[in-house]
Every structure is written in C-alpha cells, then in structure tokens.
C-alpha cells in the first residue's frame, strides 16, 4: 500500500509505521540538542505521519524509544562499516534516510528493500537529494520467500562483507516468519553482521494491552518477541557481539521515557508477586557470525 499525503491517523498497513517513525525523526531534528539531524524526515512523514504520531495514546512521549533506536543504530551501523562492511542490506527500509545523512564512504554499497509503492513514494520525495554512497533500491515484498532468497544470493555473490539491518521489522512477523527470515539471512556466507531490535515478551504483551492497542488487532500487529533475546539467533549461527538495552541507552542519550525514574524504582523493588518490571525492555542486537 502506498503512503498517502492525507492527515488520516489510522494505521491500516505496516508501511504506515514508516510515516510514523519519520514523524518522530522530524520531531527530534527540530530540537536544539538533537541527537541526529534528518533534513528529509518532515517531508517524508507528511501530514499523515504527523497525524499517526499524534493519534497514539502516548503522543509525543512515545517518541523516546524511536529516537533512541535511531541514534543507537546510527552508532552501530558506522561501527560495522568501520569494521569492514562494504555492503549494507536494509530490509523493510521504509523511509530511512541514513544513506543521505550519515558520514559514509562513497565506495559503500547500500541496498534498500521494501514494498514497491513504499520505494516509489520515497524516490519521489527524495528526488532532489543526493546519497553519500552507492544507493540501490529493490522493490520486493519480503514475504515472497523465493524472491527473497534469490536477492540474498545475488548480494552474497556481489559483496565482500555484508551488514544486514532489520530495524523495526521483526516485531511485525509471526514466529514462523521470523524463523524463516533468520534462516535465509543466515545462509549467505558473506552476510557477516546483522543489526536487529527485539522486545522482551513481557514488554510486547504490555504494549499490546496498553500503549499500542491498535497494534494488537487488525492487519498490523506486533507479534514477535523471542524469549531469551539473542538466544533465538544463536541457533542459526549468530552471536551477540553487542547487546544494548533501550532503557540504558535512552538514559545515556538523555531521551528517557516519561516517569523513567519511577519505572527504575519499580524494577529495583521487584519481588515475588509483583510484575517483573525489569523484564520490560527492548534490546538492540549487534549480531556477528559465530
């Protein structure tokens, strides 16, 4: 489904979440102390992205986790490139603008994969922008497994060392879909790094019951939160070289959620019979070949 330039706040397709995330990046970019500057976020989000962001129960306060994720993944991506990644494969790239705003080597190859309508919308909105590296866009429905595998095989043949990014993707997959994608990402030998974000099962359950009820029903659902986090990927030959917790990183960056101090006190005081507050977190995983 193609993004629409209308102020409709309803999330009816997973691609709508890209507009929502872009609206939060635009919000951060307007701050005097912004953690990053995305000069394209506002035009990409459009009135629809702003409307979706405003419609969520948490409103502007819900931006903290998206902003933290963006800033931390910026750091992790640049580190992997510094370690030798010559190709970046961004799956479900959405409206990400890192090829335009990060200090990237011009020799780097960056490949974005997403729905055809999403990439067409993005290409139109960024027609006057110049990427800082060699940028390729591949229109593909990632649920088409044969086509996905064919793409992965091609990139493996053409690359030296590949970094895979699945920012904001896995949570919308079923267990079987996440397992199949992990199997396919694990097959190419030159796919050496993988940056993924995962929720704990407790956090996913809480989000579905409270903050993001709209993502517990309908076509767009948050579904995947592997117990044990990185342990899920270890079965496929990956190890977590880096595990960065959202709660810790948001504090480091000065973008903590509202009432974060009270949340920490509850976590520290957790005991028998209480909710396991300390488990209500998400992680950014820097996975490497084991």
C-alpha positions as CSV (number, residue, x, y, z in Angstrom):
1,X,0.0,0.0,0.0
2,X,1.3,3.4,-0.9
3,X,1.8,6.1,1.7
4,X,-0.8,8.9,1.4
5,X,-0.4,12.6,1.8
6,X,-3.6,12.9,3.9
7,X,-3.9,13.5,7.7
8,X,-5.5,10.1,8.3
9,X,-4.3,8.8,11.7
10,X,-5.3,5.2,11.2
11,X,-2.6,2.6,10.8
12,X,-4.0,0.2,8.2
13,X,-0.9,-1.3,6.7
14,X,2.6,-2.0,8.1
15,X,4.1,0.6,5.7
16,X,2.1,3.3,7.6
17,X,4.5,2.8,10.5
18,X,7.3,4.2,8.4
19,X,5.5,7.5,8.2
20,X,5.0,7.4,12.0
21,X,8.7,6.8,12.6
22,X,9.7,9.6,10.1
23,X,7.4,12.0,12.1
24,X,9.4,11.2,15.3
25,X,12.7,11.7,13.4
26,X,11.4,15.1,12.3
27,X,10.5,15.9,15.9
28,X,14.0,15.1,17.1
29,X,15.6,17.1,14.3
30,X,13.9,20.3,15.4
31,X,15.5,20.2,18.8
32,X,18.4,22.4,19.6
33,X,20.2,19.4,21.2
34,X,19.1,16.9,18.6
35,X,20.9,13.5,18.6
36,X,20.8,13.5,14.8
37,X,19.6,15.8,12.0
38,X,17.4,14.4,9.4
39,X,16.5,17.2,6.9
40,X,14.2,14.9,4.9
41,X,12.1,13.4,7.7
42,X,9.3,16.0,7.7
43,X,8.7,15.8,4.0
44,X,8.7,12.0,4.1
45,X,6.3,11.8,7.1
46,X,3.9,14.3,5.6
47,X,0.6,15.2,7.2
48,X,-0.3,11.5,7.5
49,X,2.8,10.7,9.5
50,X,2.2,13.6,11.8
51,X,-1.4,12.6,12.3
52,X,-0.5,9.0,13.2
53,X,2.1,10.1,15.7
54,X,-0.4,12.5,17.4
55,X,-3.1,9.8,17.5
56,X,-1.1,7.3,19.5
57,X,-2.1,7.3,23.2
58,X,1.4,8.4,24.3
59,X,1.5,11.2,21.9
60,X,4.9,13.0,21.8
61,X,6.1,11.0,24.8
62,X,6.1,7.8,22.7
63,X,8.9,9.2,20.5
64,X,11.6,8.5,23.0
65,X,12.1,4.8,22.0
66,X,12.1,5.5,18.3
67,X,14.6,8.4,18.7
68,X,16.8,6.2,20.9
69,X,16.7,3.4,18.4
70,X,17.6,5.7,15.6
71,X,20.6,7.2,17.4
72,X,22.0,3.9,18.7
73,X,21.6,2.2,15.3
74,X,23.5,5.1,13.7
75,X,26.4,4.3,16.0
76,X,26.2,0.5,15.4
77,X,26.0,0.9,11.6
78,X,29.0,3.2,11.5
79,X,31.0,0.8,13.7
80,X,30.2,-2.2,11.4
81,X,31.2,-0.2,8.3
82,X,34.4,0.8,10.1
83,X,35.0,-3.0,10.8
84,X,34.9,-3.8,7.1
85,X,31.3,-4.0,5.9
86,X,31.3,-2.9,2.2
87,X,27.6,-3.5,1.7
88,X,24.6,-2.6,3.8
89,X,21.3,-4.5,3.2
90,X,18.4,-2.7,4.8
91,X,15.4,-4.9,4.9
92,X,12.0,-3.2,5.1
93,X,13.9,0.1,4.8
94,X,10.8,2.2,4.9
95,X,11.6,5.9,5.0
96,X,15.1,5.6,6.5
97,X,17.5,8.3,5.2
98,X,20.8,7.1,6.5
99,X,22.4,6.9,3.0
100,X,21.8,10.7,2.8
101,X,22.6,11.9,6.3
102,X,25.4,9.6,7.8
103,X,29.1,10.2,7.0
104,X,29.5,7.2,4.7
105,X,32.4,6.2,2.4
106,X,31.4,6.9,-1.2
107,X,32.5,3.3,-2.1
108,X,29.9,1.8,0.3
109,X,27.0,0.0,-1.4
110,X,23.7,0.5,0.4
111,X,20.7,-1.6,-0.7
112,X,17.2,-0.8,0.4
113,X,14.4,-3.4,0.1
114,X,10.7,-2.7,0.7
115,X,7.3,-2.7,-0.9
116,X,7.3,-1.2,-4.5
117,X,4.8,1.5,-3.5
118,X,6.9,2.5,-0.5
119,X,10.1,2.8,-2.5
120,X,8.3,4.7,-5.3
121,X,6.9,7.2,-2.7
122,X,10.4,7.6,-1.2
123,X,12.1,8.0,-4.5
124,X,9.7,10.8,-5.4
125,X,10.0,12.6,-2.1
126,X,13.9,12.5,-2.3
127,X,14.2,13.3,-6.0
128,X,16.4,16.3,-5.2
129,X,18.5,14.6,-2.6
130,X,22.0,13.1,-3.2
131,X,23.0,10.0,-1.3
132,X,26.6,9.8,0.1
133,X,27.2,6.3,-1.1
134,X,26.1,4.0,-3.9
135,X,22.4,3.5,-3.2
136,X,20.3,0.8,-4.8
137,X,16.5,0.3,-4.2
138,X,14.9,-3.2,-4.7
139,X,11.1,-3.2,-4.7
140,X,10.2,-6.5,-3.2
141,X,7.5,-8.0,-0.9
142,X,9.8,-9.7,1.6
143,X,7.1,-12.4,2.3
144,X,7.9,-13.8,-1.2
145,X,10.5,-16.2,0.1
146,X,11.8,-17.5,-3.3
147,X,12.4,-13.9,-4.5
148,X,14.0,-13.0,-1.1
149,X,16.4,-15.9,-1.3
150,X,17.3,-15.0,-4.9
151,X,18.1,-11.5,-3.9
152,X,20.2,-12.6,-0.9
153,X,22.1,-15.0,-3.2
154,X,22.9,-12.2,-5.7
155,X,24.0,-9.8,-3.0
156,X,26.2,-12.5,-1.5
157,X,27.9,-13.1,-4.8
158,X,28.5,-9.4,-5.5
159,X,29.8,-8.4,-2.0
160,X,32.8,-8.8,0.2
161,X,31.2,-8.4,3.7
162,X,27.5,-7.5,4.2
163,X,25.8,-5.8,7.1
164,X,22.0,-6.7,7.4
165,X,19.6,-4.3,9.1
166,X,16.1,-5.2,10.2
167,X,15.2,-2.1,12.1
168,X,11.5,-2.3,13.2
169,X,10.8,-5.3,11.1
170,X,10.9,-8.4,13.2
171,X,8.3,-7.4,15.7
172,X,5.6,-7.5,13.0
173,X,6.4,-11.0,11.9
174,X,5.0,-14.3,13.3
175,X,7.3,-16.8,14.9
176,X,7.3,-18.9,11.8
177,X,8.0,-15.8,9.6
178,X,10.8,-14.6,11.8
179,X,12.4,-18.1,11.8
180,X,12.2,-18.3,8.0
181,X,13.8,-14.9,7.6
182,X,16.5,-15.7,10.1
183,X,17.2,-18.9,8.2
184,X,17.5,-17.0,5.0
185,X,19.7,-14.3,6.4
186,X,22.0,-16.9,7.9
187,X,22.5,-18.8,4.6
188,X,24.8,-16.4,2.6
189,X,28.3,-16.7,3.9
190,X,29.2,-13.0,3.3
191,X,26.4,-11.8,5.5
192,X,28.7,-11.2,8.4
193,X,26.8,-8.7,10.6
194,X,23.2,-8.2,11.5
195,X,21.6,-5.4,13.5
196,X,18.2,-6.2,14.9
197,X,15.9,-4.8,17.5
198,X,13.8,-7.1,19.7
199,X,11.3,-6.7,22.5
200,X,11.0,-8.9,25.6
201,X,7.8,-11.0,25.7
202,X,6.7,-9.0,28.7
203,X,7.1,-5.7,27.0
204,X,5.3,-6.9,23.9
205,X,2.4,-8.1,26.0
206,X,2.2,-4.8,27.9
207,X,2.4,-2.7,24.7
208,X,-0.4,-4.7,23.1
209,X,-2.6,-4.3,26.2
210,X,-1.9,-0.6,26.9
211,X,0.1,1.9,24.9
212,X,-0.4,0.5,21.4
213,X,-3.7,-1.3,21.5
214,X,-4.2,-0.6,17.8
215,X,-1.3,-3.0,17.1
216,X,-3.0,-5.9,18.8
217,X,-5.7,-6.3,16.3
218,X,-6.4,-5.7,12.6
219,X,-3.9,-6.1,9.8
220,X,-1.0,-4.5,11.6
221,X,0.1,-6.5,14.7
222,X,3.1,-6.6,16.9
223,X,3.8,-10.3,17.3
224,X,7.4,-11.3,17.6
225,X,9.4,-11.1,20.9
226,X,11.7,-14.0,21.3
227,X,12.2,-15.3,24.8
228,X,15.9,-15.0,25.6
229,X,16.5,-12.3,23.0
230,X,19.8,-13.1,21.4
231,X,19.5,-16.8,22.1
232,X,16.9,-17.1,19.3
233,X,19.6,-16.1,16.8
234,X,22.3,-18.3,18.3
235,X,20.5,-21.3,17.0
236,X,21.2,-20.1,13.5
237,X,24.9,-19.4,13.9
238,X,24.9,-15.9,15.2
239,X,26.4,-14.5,18.4
240,X,25.6,-11.2,20.0
241,X,28.7,-9.1,19.8
242,X,26.7,-6.2,21.2
243,X,23.6,-6.0,23.3
244,X,22.4,-2.5,24.1
245,X,19.2,-2.1,26.2
246,X,16.8,0.6,25.3
247,X,16.3,1.7,28.9
248,X,20.1,2.1,29.4
249,X,20.7,3.8,26.1
250,X,17.8,6.2,26.4
251,X,19.3,7.3,29.8
252,X,22.7,7.8,28.3
253,X,21.4,9.8,25.4
254,X,19.0,11.9,27.6
255,X,15.9,10.7,25.9
256,X,14.3,8.6,28.7
257,X,10.6,7.8,28.7
258,X,8.3,9.9,31.0
259,X,8.4,8.8,34.6
260,X,11.6,6.8,33.9
261,X,12.8,7.2,37.5
262,X,9.7,5.7,38.9
263,X,10.0,2.8,36.5
264,X,13.6,2.1,37.7
265,X,12.4,2.1,41.3
266,X,9.8,-0.4,40.5
267,X,12.3,-2.6,38.7
268,X,14.7,-2.4,41.6
269,X,11.9,-3.3,44.1
270,X,10.6,-6.2,42.0
271,X,9.8,-9.2,44.2
272,X,7.6,-12.2,44.4
273,X,4.1,-11.4,43.4
274,X,5.0,-8.2,41.6
275,X,5.1,-7.5,37.9
276,X,8.6,-8.3,36.5
277,X,9.3,-4.7,35.6
278,X,13.0,-5.3,35.0
279,X,12.0,-7.5,32.0
280,X,10.0,-4.7,30.3
281,X,12.7,-3.7,27.9
282,X,13.9,-4.0,24.4
283,X,17.4,-4.6,23.0
284,X,19.5,-3.6,20.0
285,X,21.5,-6.6,19.0
286,X,24.7,-6.4,17.0
287,X,24.9,-9.9,15.7
288,X,28.0,-11.5,14.2
289,X,28.8,-14.8,12.7
290,X,29.7,-17.2,15.4
